[in-house]
Structures are given as C-alpha cells and as structure tokens.
C-alpha cells in the first residue's frame, strides 16, 4: 500500500544526483521503520500512466521508539522519467506516494566484521548499513570499497568522510576512480574480477569477514562475487543488489517454451483468483489485469518487490537479479519475470 509523504528536504549531492528526505507522520512511524539496506518504491502518474521506481534508503535505521528518518539517494538516469522529475521538478513541500520499506539486501545491526564493494549509486543502501552498525555495535568493523568514475560524480562524499572521522579505528575506506587519477591511494581503473581477486586479500583478511555486501552495476557485482567465490568465501556470506543491468550482460529470456494455454491462480492479501495467461504475458501482468494492488516496482527482475511463492506448477524466469539462491531453492520466484511452463500455475504473494 502506498502512503502520501511530504518532502521535507532535497539536497544536491552531485550534478546528477540528490538526496530526498520524506516526513513520516507519527501514525506511520512503525510502518516506515526500516532495516539498513532496504529501499522504497515511489509512485507518480505521468499522462495517465503510473510510474514506479525504487530507491534505497541512505539514512541510518532509527533506534527503537525513535521516529524514522527516510532519506533516499536518486541519481539521474538517461531517459528516466522519475529521476528527471526528482532532480528538475520535485520541491520541498510536495507530496509523493511511497510504499513501506522492503527488500532483503539488508544488515540488521550486530557485532561482526563486514565489508562492501559498491559502484556509483550502489553506495546508497550500504551507507545506511555502515552508519547504523558502527553506531549501534561497538564491536563491529566495516570495510567499504567503493568505485566511482570521478570525484565530482561521487555520491555522499561528506557522509562517508564523517564515518571515517567518527569511527577511525573500525571503519576502513578504500576509494577507486575509473576515469580520474587520485593523488594518493589506488591507481585508476575498473574493479574487474582479476583486480578484485588480488586487491581484496591485500586490504583485509577475507576469511574473517562475516558478511559481504555487493551493490551497484551488474558487471561490478558479478565480478566481485566471482572474485570472492574464487577466494573461498561461502555463498551464504555474499549478499548482492543490482542497480543497473549493463546491455548484453543479462541472460537471454527463456519464456519462449510456455504452453499454448495456461491459467494462473494467485493469492494476494488473503483473496485468491484464477485467470488465463495471455501469450507472452508475465504472471505479474496476468494478476494486474484483475488485481491492481499486486506488488511491483521495477518490473525488471531487480528490486524483488513482486516476489511470490510458487505453490504448484512450474515457471521459467527470464532473469533474476533480486532473489538469493536460497530463496529460489525454497520455491520463490519473481512474478514480473515468470512465465508458465505448465498449463496450471499457482502463486502465493502472502508467504
């Protein structure tokens, strides 16, 4: 369910990004309490068409009983209808339709040694993670390895510098630039798999890290995951969230083998219905024709908002950049990317 929230602040971060803060009324405090790493789905209507986009929360998670602070980072995307609106039209005092926090790329505060590899706007959820866990857990340590094009394009420079000042003994920052030389630190260049495989063991004891958090463009996240697996890191310690899927990097759709006639039964908010699946439609599109309240945001297999449990039947997912392997093994699918592989399919959005 979406709620209208007032914009209380808009802060420029770079030439093409801003931080937007929403005011949460007291009656919605518990609804909008977030775990570090989660995101918000925002909605607006443009010429009669509903536009939804997800943006990660960058503010620390509030302590128990404290009012939630909701601040998201938004970077302009070429042709992006919502990001263009946010940077060029949105003003303080405006109201935006916002869905409660969601997402499983998260780090609940606990003692431990944590590390993140991020690229570009992938810093957004990780900033919330690092700020929260370092403030709440005196025994926690955090290593942040970030990659940006140039200094001028780097989001949240001041906030990350503040963490370095406040937690000098427990926060390690490593910065790389792909298109600009630094006066000190690492040489410029992209963080590919080979470079990460040699860099990470030189920076920190890889085997001692309790959780790795990878966030940013598809290429960087995949390179970091392969490097970590090659270094012996268990799959369960690696968590990832894709922000951008590079052209040509996503797997080819596999929905061409769908049966000629298929039906979908879906349960949502305790109510069930059965509908025919039109040729070429995803299961999400099938549900939306009759249930406009079906959960979704990106429709690209990235955010995980449309996650559902496959009760019966078989489906083929065109791509999946949101669900962990443990979730797919347990029977969860992304409705926006799923097509029927059997004549009858049943989903449960409530599990």
N, C-alpha and C positions, 0 to 999 in steps of 0.2 A: 504494500500500500504506500502511495506517495503522500507526502505532507508538505504544505506550503511553508517554506522557511525564508525569513528575511535575510538579505545580505547585509552583514554588519561591517565588513571591511573588504577592500580589494587592494592588494599590494603588488606592484610590479616586481618581478624577480629578474627577468632578462628582457631583451627587446621583444621576445616572442612567448613569454610566459608570465602568469600571475598566480598569486595565492588568494583564494576567495574564502572568506570566513562567513559561516552561517550562524544566526542567532537561534538557539533552541529554547522554546518556551518551557517553563517548569513542568508542565503536564506531559511533555515528551522526553524528559531527561532520561528515563530508563530506556525508552525506545531507541534513542540515538547514542547510547553508551557503546563505545567501540573497543575492540581488541586491536592492538597495534598491528598494522599491515592490512586492515580491511579497507574497503572502498565504498563509495556512494554512487548510486545511479541517479542522474539528473534528467529531468524531462521538460521539454517545451514543445510547443506546436508552431510549425512554420508552414504557412499557406495551406492549412488544413491537414498537414502531415505531422504525426507525432515523431519527435526525435528524442532518442535516449542515448546517453553516454555515461560511462563510468569513469570516476576519478578517485584516486587513492587519497586517503586521509593522511595528512602530514603532521598533524598536531599530536602531542603525547596523549595517551589514554588518561582520562580523569581518574583520580582516586575515588574510592567508594564514598558515595554521598556528595561528591563534588559535581557541579554542573558540567556537562560535556562541552568541550571546545571542538567545534567542527571546522577544520581548515583543510582545503584541498588545493593541490597544485594542478594548474591547467596550462598545457603547452599548445600553442597554435599548430594545427596540422593543415597542410595544403589542401584546400577544398573542404576543410572541416566546418560543418555548419554550426555546431555547438561551440567549438573552441573559438571560432571567429566572433561569434556573438559574445562570448565571455570576455574576450580581450578588447573588443571595439564598442560594444553597446551596453553591457551589464554595468550597473552603477549601484552604489550603496543605497539601501532602501528598497531595492527591487525584491520581488518575491520569486523564488524558484521552487519547482516541485522536486522533492528529494525523497528517495526511498531509504529506509533504515540501513545501517551498515551491514555489509555482508562480505563473504569471501573467506577462503580457507588458507590464504597465504598470510599467516599471522604468527606472532610470537607473544604468547602470554608471559608476563614478567616472571622470571625465575632465575635462580643463580645458575651460572654456567659460562662457557666460552662460546661466543657466537661470532660469525663472520658473514659478510655480504659482499657480493660482486654485483655492481649496478652500472647501468649505462644511461646517460641522459636523464629523462624524467623518471627513470626507474628508482631514483633516489627518494621519491615521494613517500612510499609506504615504509621504506627502510629507515627514513628519518624518524618516523613515529616509533618504530621498533627500538632503535638505539637510544633515543631520548627517554623513552619510558623505562626500559630495562635498566639503564645505567642509573637513573634517578631512584628507582624503587629497590634495586638489589645491590647492596654494597659489594657483594662477592662476584658480580657479573663483570665480564670483559667483552668488548666488542671491537672487531676489526672491520673497517669499511674500505673497500677497494672500489673506487669509482672511476668511470671513464666518460669523458666529455670531449666535444670537438675542440672548444677553445675556452679560455677563462670567461669570456664575455657571455658564453652560452650556458654556463654552469648555474643550475638552479640551487637555491638555498645555500649559497656560499656562507652567509653570516651565521645561519643556524648551525651548520656543521662546524664552523670555526668556534662557535660558542661551546659546543660539546667538547671540542678538543681542549679548550681552556678550563672547563669545569671538571672534566674527568681525565686529566692528562695522564694519569697512571693506568687507566683502564680502557681508554679509547684510542685506538690506532687508526690513523687516516693515511691512505695511500691514494694519490691522485695521478691519473694519466690523461694526457691530451692526445687526440688522434690527428689534429690539424695545426698544432701550435707547439713550439718548443718551450719547455719550462726552464727557468733559471737554475732550478735545483730539482732533485728527485729523479723519477724515471724518464728515460728517453721517450719521445713522442711515438705514436703508432697505435694501431688497433690491438686490443687484447684478444688474440685468437687462441686456439687450443694449445698450440705449442708454446706460445709465450706464457700463458697461464700455468701450464704444467711445470715450467721451470721457475716462474715467479712466486707462486704460492708457497712452496716449501721454503723459499728463501725469506719470506715475510713472517711466517708463523708456523707453529707445529700443527700441521694439517690434521693429524690423527687425534689431537686433543680437542678439536672444535666439536661442540655438542650439536650445533645446527648451522647449516649453510643456507643463505637466502640469496637467490639469484633473481634479478629483476631488470627488465629493460627490453631492448630489441631481441628478436628471435635468434639472430646469429650469435650475439654475445652470450645469451643464456645457454644455448646449446653448446657453445664452445666451453663455457665454464663447467657445465655438467659433465661433458666428456673428459675434461681435464681432471676433475675431481674423482670421477669413477676410475680413471687411469691411475690415480694416486692412492687408490684403495678405499675411498670414502664410501660407506654403505649408502644404498639408495635412500633408506629411511631418514638419513640426516640431511638430505638435499631437498630444499623446497624452492619452487620457482613460480614466477608470474611473468607472462609475456606481455609487453606493452605494444610492440609493433611487430608484425609479421612481414619480413622482407619479401619482395616479389621473387617468386621462384623457389622459395625456401620451404613452403608448406607442402605437405603431402598431397598427392593427387586425389580428387574426390573418388569415392568408391561406391557411390549410390546408384550406379547405373544398373545394378543387378536386382533392383527392387521388384517384387511380384507385381503382376499386372493389376490385381485388385487387392487392396489391403484395408483393414479397419484398425482404428486406434481407440482403445478405452483408456481414459485418463482420470485420475482422482486429484482434485485440487480443492484445498480448504474444505475437505470432508464431503464434497459432492463429486459424483462420477458421471461420465457421459461417454458415449461411443459414437464415433464419426468415421466416414470414409476418408481415406487419404488420397488426395488428388495426385496425379502423376507429377513427379518432380518436387512436390512439397515436402518440407521437413515436418517432423512430428510437432514441433512448436507451431508452425504455420497452421497445421491442422487444428490444434487446440484453440489458437487465437481466433479462428473464424467463428467459434461459438462462445469462447470464454476470453474476453478482453483483459481479464485480470491475471492471465497466465504470466508468470515471472520471466522477464528477459531484459537485457540491456543492449549488449553489443551485437548479438546475432552472428558473431564471427568465431565462436569457439574459444574466446579468450577470457571472458570475465567469469564464467561459471554460474551466472545468475539463474539460468534455465536448467540447472542440474535436477535430475529426476531418477527415481529408482525403477529399473526395468523388472517388472513383476513377472511377465511372461512374454514369450516370443523372442525374436532376435532382431537386432538393428545393426546397421552399418553407419559408423560416424565418418563424415567427410574429413574432419580433423578435430584434434583435441589439444588445446594449449592451456586448459584450466584444471582438469581433474588429475589428481595424483594417481600413480599406478595402483595404489591400494584401493582407491575409490572405484576405479573401473573393474578391478578384480572382485570387488564386493557387489557389483551389479549396477553401478551408477553410470548414467550417460548424460550427454549434453543434448537436450531436446532440439536446439537450434541446428545441430549438425547431424541429427539422427534421421535415418530413413528406414522404412520397414524392410526386413529381409525375409519375413514370414508373413502369411496372409493376415494373421492377427497379432497385435502387439498391445501390451498393457503397461502403462506408466503410472507411477505414484509420485506426485510432486510434494507430498506432505511428509515423506520419510526423511 
